């Protein structure tokens, strides 16, 4: 039963991130508007400590920390 609760939580987190990725700020890669959103999400969640946005070329372009080496 414990595994099921983790799966449910993982699916909820996945669904939340997918929904977030469909927001206009993320679709247009408006980094100035993205940063506050991921800051609030990371601060208000025990599931997400670090969040990063990756562009279509595979580069991390925004995050809630100054560098990947800190993650």
QUINOR-V224511 format. One record per backbone hydrogen bond with DSSP energy under -1.0 kcal/mol. NH is the residue of the N-H (numbers start at 1). CO is the residue of the C=O. E is the energy in kcal/mol with one decimal. If there is no record, write none. Layout:
<<NH	CO	E> <NH	CO	E>>
This chain:
<<5	1	-1.6> <6	2	-1.7> <7	3	-2.3> <8	4	-2.7> <9	5	-2.4> <10	6	-2.7> <11	7	-2.7> <12	8	-2.4> <13	9	-2.4> <14	10	-2.6> <15	11	-2.7> <16	12	-2.3> <17	13	-2.4> <18	14	-2.5> <19	15	-2.4> <20	16	-2.2> <21	17	-2.2> <23	20	-1.8> <27	23	-2.4> <28	24	-2.3> <30	25	-2.5> <31	29	-1.6> <33	30	-1.1> <34	30	-1.9> <35	31	-2.1> <38	34	-2.2> <39	35	-2.1> <40	36	-2.3> <41	37	-2.3> <42	38	-2.5> <43	39	-2.4> <44	40	-2.0> <53	62	-3.0> <55	59	-2.9> <58	55	-1.9> <61	53	-3.0> <62	53	-1.2> <64	51	-1.7> <70	67	-1.3> <71	68	-1.3>>
